[in-house]
Amino acid sequence: MSIARSILLAAAQSPTINQFALKSRVVKRATKAFMPGERPEDALDAGAALAKDGRKLLFTKLGEAITNIAEADAVRDHYLWFFDQLKARGLPAQVSIKPTQLGLDQSEAKCLEHCLALAAKAESVGAALWIDMEDSTYVDRTLALYETVKKKHPSTGLALQAYLFRTPKDLERLRPLKPVIRLVKGAYAEPAAVAFPKKSDTDAAFEAISRTMLDWAKTGECTPILGTHDIPLLERLISYADGIRLEKGKYEIHMLYGIREKEQARFRREGHAVATLISYGNAWFRWYMRRLAERPANVLFVARSIFG
């Protein structure tokens, strides 16, 4: 792991830095590079503007590891309301949740109940629910959660992380479900015993797993979502998909709000399905540090956004 990445991930875990950042106008201004605002209305307004050019949308309320079931109930209620806003605005959007937002640490049964309610709501408004993957200690519980929800609500998607050694086997486990998988590289501070410490190894794993998913898409066994801003890697995977004659609509490219905008536009012009992930909420600091740690060069991007 690079020194810059280690520093950013350590900062993400610091309560002191977290409290300082949440009160700092300069840091809040920096977050504009990756999120349009803290309020859900900020995210919805930004999404409505982006949807005009034909892209899909994915929304997530930042926050994780709540401390009691009442908080989880409130998150569920928020997303039920949010789905109604998507329908009212006619946005081509989906919602991504973290299991720990919905009480996974407090009650797996309650978390499942919340996820099922949200997946049903999503279907009722013509959307879909995504389940994010958190750090490696949550993988087994999250896979079990997804398996149950997916059987009842087939459009439900799951994020998997390429830097975890176990991910190819986890994907194989899900294959009978014809999973909808958003593959990302991974952004948590993981021990070397469970995850690739070198970026080059993670990149290679992402490419190999993506090729497997694209092969399965050819036979209808998987819906692959390529969640990366690594343009050369995306170009290689697109070439691979073309080589196996996989139609563009059989897979998607997902990127963050504000990042690689020119490339997002280019991929759409080339006929690819592209979705932009828009985050909102006031619990943004840890998420923000992990975004920077994914690609420390983003720090320069942020600096330019602040100082012009």
N, C-alpha and C positions, 0 to 999 in steps of 0.2 A: 504494500500500500504506500502511495506517495506521501511525502511529508505534508504537502498542502491538503490532501484529502484527510489525513489523520487529524490535522488541526481543525478542519471544518467540522468533522464528525464529533470531535471532542467538544467543540463549542456548542454543538447541537444538544449535548447532554448537560450543559452547565445551567443550573437554575438562575445563577447570578447574571450571566450574560443574557439569558432569556428575558429576565425582567427588565434589564437595561434596554434591550433591543425593542421590546414592545412599547416602550415609552419614548424612544428616540425618533424624532422627525426625520433625521437623515436616513436611518435604517428603514423606516417605513417608506420613504421615498424610493429607496433602492428596490423594495419589493415590487414596485410598479413594473419592473422588468418582467416579472413572472405572474403577477395577478393584478386585476384591475381595481380591486378594493376589498375591504373586509365584509361589506354587506352583501347578502344574497342578491339584492337588486343590482348592485354593481356588476356582479357576474352575469346576471340575466341580460342586462343592457349590453354588456360587451359581447355576449353570445349572439344576441339578436343582430348586432352589427356584422359579426363575422359570418353568420349564416347566409347573409345576402350574396356571398360569393360561392355558395354551393357546398360549403364544407359541413361536416357533421360536428356535433359538440358533445363534450363529456364534462360533467360538473362534479366537484367534490368539496364538501365542507371540511376544512382542516380541523384536526384534533384527533387524539387517540388516547387509549388507556384511561378511560373515565374511571371514577372511583366508586360509583354506586349505581344501582339499577334505575333510580329515578332519573339520573343523567342520561342513561341509555334510552329510556322512554322518551325523553325530550328530543334526543337526536332522531329517533324514529318519527316522532310527530313532525319535526322540522322537515324531514325528507318527504313525508306524505304531503305536506303543504307544498314543498318545492315541486313535486311531480305535477300538482295542480297548476302551478305557475307555468310549467313547460307546456302543458296542454293549452292553457289560456293564450299563450303567446304563439302557439303553433311552431315551437322550435324543434328541429330534428336532433334531439338530445337524449343522452343517457346519464345515469348517475352512478358514481363510484363511492363505495363506503369502505370503512375499515371495520373489521369485526370487533376490535376493542372499543370502537365508538358505540357499539350496540350491546355491550355487556359481556363479551366473551370471557373476560377474567372473572366476572362475578357469577355468571350462570350460562353455561353452554346452551341449555334448553331455552332460556329466555332470548339469547342472541339468535338462535335458530328461528324462534317465533318472530322476532323482529325482521329478520332477513326474508322470511317467507311472506310477511305482510308487505314489505317493500317490493319484492319481486312481483307479487300479484298486482300491486298498485301500478308498477311500471308497465306491466302488460295492459292494464286497463286504459292507460293513456297513450298507448302506442310507443312506449319507450322500452328500456331494458335496464336491469341492475347489474352493476359490476361489483365484485368482491375483491378488494385489494389484498395483497400479501404483505404482511409486516415482517418483523425480524424472524430468524430461523426457529426460535422457540415456539412460534405460533403455526408452523407449517402443517403439522399433522392435524391440528384442530380445524384449521382453515380448509384443508382438503376435505375433511369429513363434512364440514358445513356446506361446502360447494356441492359435493356429491348429492346431498339431500335436496338442496334447493334446485339444482339443475334438473333432477328427475321430474320435479313438479312444474318447473318454469324453464323450458329449454333455451330461452334467449339469454339466460343469465351467463355472465362472463366472469373469468377469474384471471388475476395477474399472477404470473410466475416469474421468478428471478433467475437469470442465466448464471450469476456468479455462485450459486449454491451447487455443490457437487451432486446433490440428490435430484435436481430438477429433471433430468432425462427420465429417471425412473418414475418420478411423480407424474410426468406427462403420459408415460406408458400406462400408468394406473388409471388415468382418466380417459384413455382412448375409447373404451366402450360407450362412454357417455356422449361421444361426438362433441367434445368440449369447445367452448369459445374462449380462447386464450390470448391475453395480452402479455407478450414477453417483454420484460424490461431487463436492464443489466443488473440492477440492484443498488440500493443506496444506504444500507445500514452498516454499522461497524460490526463486522462478523469475524469470529476467530478463524485462523488459518486452517483449523481442523474441519471446517464446514464450508468454506467459500474460497474461491480463487483470490489470492492477495494481489496478483498482477493484472493490470488492465488488459494486457494482450491476451491472457488466458480467458478472461471474461468475454472479450470480443470474439474469440474463437468459439467459445461455448455458445454464445448468442447466435452466431452464424450456423453452427451445426444443428442446434435445436430448431431454429427457424426453418432450415431446409427440411427437417423431419415434418414439421407442421405443414409446410407447403405441399410436401408429398401426400400427406393425409388429406389435405384440402382437395386434392385432385380426385380422391375417392369419396369425398363427402364425410370424412371422419373427424374433421377439425375445421374450425374457423380461426385462422391465424391473424393476430394483430401484432404488427411490428412497432413496438414502443421505444423508439430511439431517435436521437438527433444526429446520429453518426451517418452522414450522407454517403461516404464511400461504402460503408457496410450495407446501407439500404440499396445502393445501386447494384451491388453484387447480388443481393437477394432478389431484386427485381429481375435481373438478368437470369437468375436461376429459375424463377417462376416462368419467365418467358420461354426458357429452354424446355421446360416440361409442359408447355402450352396450358398454363393455368390462367384462367381469365382474371383480369384485374379486379373484378368485383368479388372474387372469392377470398380476398385478403384485404386488410386495411393497414394504413400507416397512422399512428397516433403520435402527436407532439404536443408540447406545452404551449400555452398562451404566451405570445411574445417572443418565442424562440424560433429561429430558422423560418421566418415569415416568407421570405422569397422562395425558399425551397418548398414550403407547404403549398404555395401558390403554383409553383412549377409542377409539382406532382399532381395537383388537381387538374391542371391544363392537360397533362399527359394521360388523363383518364383514370387516375387512381382514386380510391376512396380514402379520404383524409379526414381525421377528426382532431380537433383541438381541445386539450384538457384545460379547463378553467377552474382555478381554485379560489376559495373565498373563506372568510372567517377570521377571528382574531387570534387563533392558536396557530399562527403561521411560522413561528421562528424555527422550530426543529425541522419542519418540512423545508423551509427556505435554505437552511444550512445543508441539508442533504442534497438539494438540487445543485447547490454550488459544488458540493463534494463529488457529485457524479462527473463533473467536468470542471476542474479548478480554473480553467481558462475563462469560465463564465464570470469569474470575479472581475476580469477586465471589462467584460460586457456591462456588468452592473456599474462599474466605475464610470464608464462612458455615459450611461443613462443618467447618472447623478450630476456629473460635472459638464456634460454636454459636448 
